[in-house]
Amino acid sequence: MQDIDINKATEPYEYYLKFIKENCRPDNRRLSDIRPCNVTTNCINTVNGSSLVKLGSTNVICGINARLCRPKEDRPNKGYIVCNVEVPALCSSKNFKSSTQSSSFSQSSVSSSTIEQTQAMLSQLMQDILTESKCINEEELCIKVGKLSWVLFIDLICLNNDGNVQDACCVAMVSALKNLRLYQIEYNEEEDKTVVKYPLEYRSLILYNEPVLTTLFAIEENILLTDPNKQEEDFMKTFVHICTLDSQKICLIRKLGGFCLKIEQLNMCITRALDNGKYIRENVYKNKY
Amino acid sequence: MQFLETKLEAQLGCLTKPDGSAKFSINDTVQICGVYGPGEVKLMKEIAERAYVNVIYKPRVGANTNREKVMEYTLRSILDGIILTSLHPRTAINIIIQEIQNDSNFISCGINCTCLALLDAGIPLKFTFASVRLALTEDDNSIVYFPDSKQDKKIKISATFIFDSIDKDVISSNIDGIFDTKDFEYLMNNAKQYAITNIFPLYSKLINEKY
């Protein structure tokens, strides 16, 4: 027992590899398992829709604010959605507030970057998931063509970073969208005013599909694992983000850097992502909102 | 197949100050890349066993927004695995890309430009890499290589791939749109063929002319 504890501190990578060779991981998961995922909705009552997701120890909270605005000039019949992800200093000991300091403490060259870049990357990823999956029809956000529409500000804040923030963000975003309540607004043409219908009538947005993001990573040549935790993110050599819509359709594949993956490995990633998507849709998204 | 319509042009060594530079243009998208390195690094960013790769992407107008930061992150994570950084510990390799014209192919153009600039600077790489962007149109399901902003409005799936020069495997891929595995393989195989027939020979030609 004493030997195992010493190796965990002095040679963490070799200690981790011993588990992988036996097809399991230190936290008792199989290579293709994700951590237990729990969602609570309606946790913030000052916003129109909210959710809190726990993926293992990674906590992400999402709040959606709906505001009225004039639609953009080139799209007068559509509202719009703005996504913003924050990874503040409180969520991880390696996330320093200073934007000029990069986290060079982590060994992995693939996952180290400044806070600004990580936040930009995550925000862009969430925005792309919404646009590419077409899960929200932006024309439903318009109240009066050219004059009045809803704009949804989706804010995601990571409260605890134990790896794989992006998967948790996606689940939080979709759960909060399902929880969203917009009240009925009418536009009075003659007086050029917006009128809120009293008593307040609520409507929710229709989600045409439920995107699920899965992150797979590789530490050695042919070993692919799902859902990295913080320690595994330091070891990983390459990762793939795959966003699935239902049992066959994929809306987004992002693979960045590290070493190359062969076509068979990419196909295996896609199969695992589709299975994971099915699992999340059946167990997590099915909750009553 | 629209090979004949895409015009790829490149030029090595167009800037005098950087250690290596290159200009790359795909139809109307033009970018210049300058590479300085391996050189001095600030103490904060120094890494004991490898070089620190720093990528700066400058847009044509305006300040840096999310788009530029995402481009920098993408490039840095790709290059960290390709440049032999352990040969130059405690140094920094600075890569600066300036966008001159953008017609929606800026990611591919930037990556190809960076590869040529790194070759021009003589920085040791595991392999050279080439980026291809293609799309499936909505009307007749045909493939368009490097669609420009007008063609962008009529596509349903857009994919950017980066291939290495040895095994022609996928280093990086970025696919948007609603698709399934068959579409993915079809796009990947076509992109690979395009890279093999057009982009890698262009690199060889340029390097042969220089040396």
Interface residues (C-beta under 8 A of the other chain):
Chain A: T100 Q101 S102 S104 S109 V110 S111 S113 E116 Q117 T118 A120 M121 S123 Q124 D128 E132 S133 K134 K237 T238 L245 Q248 K249 I250 C251 L252 I253 R254 K255 L256 G257 G258 F259 C260 L261 K262 I263 L266 N267 I270
Chain B: M44 K45 E46 I47 R50 Y52 N66 R67 K69 V70 E72 Y73 T74 R76 S77 I78 L79 D80 G81 T85 D164 D167 D169 V170 I171 S172 S173 N174 I175 D176 G177 I178 F179 D180 T181 F184 E185 M188
